[in-house]
């Protein structure tokens, strides 16, 4: 006997509920035949909510029992809670792996060895540019998190707003092979201030903070990853002077 589920989700000319689409997809992947009911207006949606005493849609019913929205449906099937707000290194790992693959792809395109100084330089440059983009998506949110541990930003708040632009400038300068005197001082300055700030906050003051390296409101813990970002810049600055 096939398993059956009833789904109520909002679909109007102005709005299609993404969680309704996800709920239907999840039910089908779990082997359910879905009776898909569309709520075509705000009034119809409000009437449904009042009738079933729920605050949100979509809503799924299985064997006449109300399961709930998408999050409750995932829980019903024993799947991971996507709203967990614990610390995670996933964003940084994703950025570093993407940057590395970009560097290797460029090396492949230029017929260079994948084991070369250029691959390392491109990897660092791509990483810095991507991290800068993450910060620039919401400068205000980034600054709110950054000034809780960056020593210079605590004294000069405006520095928190300048930092992402400086980081992007260094990454782009490395890719463009700008003269060392034009890029290296900026990389050395922001990298050194950042490294000292992170080291003091984590290893001396032993504060448990979230890192702003991938932008504001992130759940990446302040620690070795944050220190790595700044060490990248310091090493890049030294390399530019010596090369």
N, C-alpha and C positions, 0 to 999 in steps of 0.2 A: 504494500500500500504506500503510495507516494505521500511524502510529508507536505503539509500545507500551512501557509502563513498568510495573514492579512496585513497589508501595509497601508497606512494613511500618510500621505505626504503632500506638501504644498507645491502646486505648479500653477503659476499665474503668468500673464504676459510680462509682468515686471520682475518676477522672482521665481527661480527654480531652486528648491532646497537641495544643496549638495549632499547633506546627510541622508536625505531621502534616496538619492541615487546610490549612495554607498550602502545603505541598508538593504535595498533591493539586490544589489550585486552580492552582498554578503550572504543573504538568504539563498540566492541561487547557487552560490558556490558551496553552500552547506547542504544542497540537495533538496531545497524546498520549492514547491510550486507556489508562486506568489500571486495572491489576489490584490492587485495594485489599484488603490483608490486615490484619485487626485482631488485635492482641495483647491478649487478653482478661484477662490477669492479670499480676501481678508475676513469678510463676514462669515463665510463658510468655515474657514479655519478657526475663527473664534467660537463659533457654535460647536464645532467638534471638541475643542478644548474644554468648554463648559460642560458638555455632555459627559465627557470621560474624565473630567477633573484632572487635567494635565496642563502643564505650563508651556510645553513646547511640542512641536512636530519635527520630524516624523514620529509615528507611533506604530509599533509592531505588535500583533496579536498572534499567538501560536496556541492552537487547541483551545481557543476562546479565552486564553489567559493573556493579560496585558504584560508584555515584556518591557516596553519603554522605547526610548530613543536609540540612536546609533550606539552610544557608549554602553547602554544597558544591554543592547543586543550582542555586542562584542563580549561583554562579561558573561552573558547567557551561554555563549559558545566557548567560554574558557580562553578567550584571546587576551592579549596584552592590553592594558589600559594605556591609551595613547595620550592621556592628559596628565600623566605622572610628571611632576615638576622637580624631580630629584636631579642631582648633578649629573652631567654627562659630558663626555669628550667627543661625542659624535660630530658636532659641527666643525670642530677643528680638524678632526681626522679626515672628514670629507673634503675640506679645503686643501689640506696638505696633499692628500692623495690626488686630487684633481690637478693641483699645481704641478705635481711630479709627473703625471701623465701628459700634461701639456708640454712640459720641458722635454720629455722623451719623444713626444710626437714631433716637436720642432727639430730635435736632433735627427730623427728619422728622415724628415723632409729635406734636411740639409746634408744628408749622408754623412753625418758625424758619428763618432763612437758614442755609445750611450754611457760610457765611463769616461767622462771628460769634465774639465773645469767649467766649460760652457753650460753643461746640463745642470750643474750645481748652481751656477749663477742664475740661469733662467728659472730654476725651481724657486730660489729665494725671491727673485723679482716677481714672479707670478703669485707666490704666496702673499707677498706684501700688498700687491695690487688688489687681490681678492679680499684680504682682510680689511683693507681700506674701504672698499666698496661696502662691506658689511657695516662698518662704522658710519659711513656717510648716508646710509639708508635712513637713519634717524639720529641726527647729531645730538639732539637734546637728550634722548634716552641714553646714548653712549656717554655723554658728559656726566650725567647723573651717576652712572656706575663707575666711570673712570676716576672721578675726583675723590672717591672713597679710599683710594690707595695710592694714586700717583702723587708724589711729593711736590712736584712743581705745580700741578693743577690745583692742589689744595691752597697754594699761595696766589697763583695767577689763574683764575678760572678760565680765562679766554684761551689758555694753552690747550685745554681739553677740546676746544672747537678747532684749533689749528692742527692738532696732532694727526687726524686722519688724512688731511691734505698733504702734510709733510710725508707721511708714510707712502701715500700714492705717488708723490713726487719722486721719492727715492726708488720705488719699484720701476716706474716708467723711465727714470734716468738710467737705471741699470740696463733695461732692455734697449734703450736708445744709444747706449754706450757714451753717455755724456762724459766730459772731462771730470776727473776725480775731484778736482777742487770745487766743482760745481755741485756735486752730489754728496760726496763723502762726509763733509762736516755736518750736514743735516742728519745723515744716517747715524753718525757717531753720537751726536747730541741726543736725539730722541731715543736711540737704543740704550745709551748709558743711563739716562734719567729713568727710563722704564725698568731696566735691569735692577738698578739700586732700589727703586720703589717697590718692585715685586719682592725682591729678596728681603727687604726690611719688613714688609707687611706679612709675609708668609713664614720666614725662617727666624726672624728676630722677635717681632711682635706676636707671631703665631695667631694671626687673625684668620678666620674662616670667611672668605669673601668670594663673590662671583667675579669672573674675569670679563672685562669689556672688550677682549681681543676680537670677538666675532660680533660686536655691536652691543647695544644696550639691551637690558632685560634677558641676557643669556643665562644659561644654567651651567656654563663651563666653570669649574672651580679654578680660582686663582692659585697658581702653583707652577710646576715645572713647564707646562705648555706655554704659559704666559712668559716665563723666563726665556724659553726657546725663541719666541718671536723677537724679543729684544736682542738676544745673542745673535740671531740671524743678521740684524741690522748692524751690530758692532763688527761682526766678521766681514760683512759686505763692505763696510766703510774701510776697514784695514786692507781688504783685498783690492779695492779700487785704487788705493794709494800705492800699493806695491806692484800692481800689474802694469 
